[in-house]
Amino acid sequence: MKKLLTVILAFLLVGGASLAYAQEAIKVGIVMGLTGPWASIDTPALNGIKLATEEINQAGGVLGRPIELKTVDTKADEGETVAAVIRLVENEKVCALIGYCDTHWVNIAAPLAREYGVPFITPGATHPRIPERTGAWLACFGDNAQAAAIAEYAINDLGLKKGAIWVDTAVDFSVAVCAYFADAMKHYGGEIAYEDYFETSWTDFSSMVARLKEYQDRGEVDFVYVGGIPGNCGLIVKQIREGGVTIPIFGEDGFDTPLLVETGGEYAEGVVFATHMSLEDPNPVVQQFKEAYEAMFGNPPENAFAALGYDTLKVLAKAIEIAGTDDPKSIPEGLSQIKDFQGVSGVISYKEGSQIPDKSVAIIEVKNGKFATIKQITPQYLPDPKIAK
């Protein structure tokens, strides 16, 4: 009898331990620049991640376990970024890292995560060479796609063929997207009249504006493409228009921020940029996301990066489900098997050997101070990723 009780007790202890393990949270590390010039895109991305986590946990979690976010604001600081990755991996024992909507910060954080054998997924950093260089996965399109989409729109839809390019040489993303844009312009039969250069920290663009106006007045350019980031795009647009430049202004997803209109004011009117999706899309998936986001945060999604954050967490959860485990070594195999995943930002599939999904590009225009969708483009041509450094 005593032996039987011992066996029963042991069984209960093991069963209890298994039950406790089954309820142990799946820890996901989040690194974002919630302070500084990328806050207006990283914060919505984080909110999207939080919303997705809430929905998944309410539905029973993943593999019967809740997801627990471990979030660090790295404050647009390289030292903080490195320290955050180390802390999340070594101390918090996260199974994966999600981070940043800008290439520079992924280039710092993701290689470190790779050294630890922890998968890294970016919601919105778009340099198509990120996987090759850092091992990270993208939940968004590559810069070559968004650059080609604007070039295709400018030439084929508007008949504009002579462009100027403004490159932020301090930002990897800007250098890359501008290089892809120049290549796509050439492919579609356009030309780049000249390139001009600035750095993120600048606040005075008057000399560049004066040069652009001279080219405009001589009829040598009929638009300008700006490789701006969220923190400076509104200021750049404002100074361009105040300087008497009237030609169209085109941008990329760094323009997809409330700051474009908040800072640019009336001068932002008519600006056209490429981004990941339209929040005005009548697709029920998009509209349900908007309703849920507003219910949770008290305001509609600020931009497409909110949807990208949401999709990134959902994709990670799906990968863990496919892998059957949250072991960091197994998650990449789960990610590689994701096909036709319906996200808010579009359908996500990873082709064999690729860590970048094929996705369409939304072309947006500022109308009456709001972002209005012009069209959705799947570019006919994609510049070779190796064109950019």
Summary of the structure (lengths in Angstrom):
residues: 389
radius of gyration: 22.7
end to end distance: 74.4
largest distance: 101.4
contacts: 1440
relative contact order: 0.15
helix: 47%
strand: 19%
